[in-house]
Amino acid sequence: MPKIKIKTSLKNDIEEIKEQTNAKLDKDKISYYEKSKTKVIYNYKNNVLTRDNNEINMIYTFNKNKETTGKILIKELNKELNVKIKTEELKQKDHNLEVKFIVENQTFIYKIEVKEN
């Protein structure tokens, strides 16, 4: 798996979190660690975002213009929450990605931008 440099951002109505990091890329997946020690995997083939850290494991599936169910496991409580996800936009070009989605009446925009070496 080649290592690449990426820029990521997650924006909602309240804040925007931007990071630059190294990622591992294979044919269908990109994986990286955020500064918060959260491991992030995005599967381009089935549009699944997985985020995992000491507190939570989150799995969101994106399907444009359809409602899907995301799962959030709160590890300390061993409790799983289901949230409704409405994907409004899903743009992918090569390994660059932009997803606009709504969870619990809050709009998010998630981006991955592959940097040229």
C-alpha positions, 0 to 999 in steps of 0.5 A: 500500500503506497503512502500518500499525503492528504488533507481532510476536513469535517465541517458542520454548522458549528466548526470545521476541523482540518488536518494534513496527514499521511494515509495508506491507499489501496485499490478501494480503501484509504486509511489514516490517523487523525491527531486525536488518535482516531483511525479513519478508513473510507471504503470507496467501493461501498462508500463506508466511513469507519472511525475508531478510537478509545471511546467510539466505533462509528460506521456510516454508509453513504448512499446518495439521496437515500436514508441509511442507518449509521452505527455508533458504539460507545465502548465504555457503556457497550451501547450501540446507537443507530442514527439516520443518515441522509446523503445529499452529495457524494462526489468522488474523483480518483481518491478525492472525496466530498460527502455532504450528509445530514445526521440528527438535523445537522449538516456535515461536509466531509472531504479527503483531498489527495496532495501531489507529492 
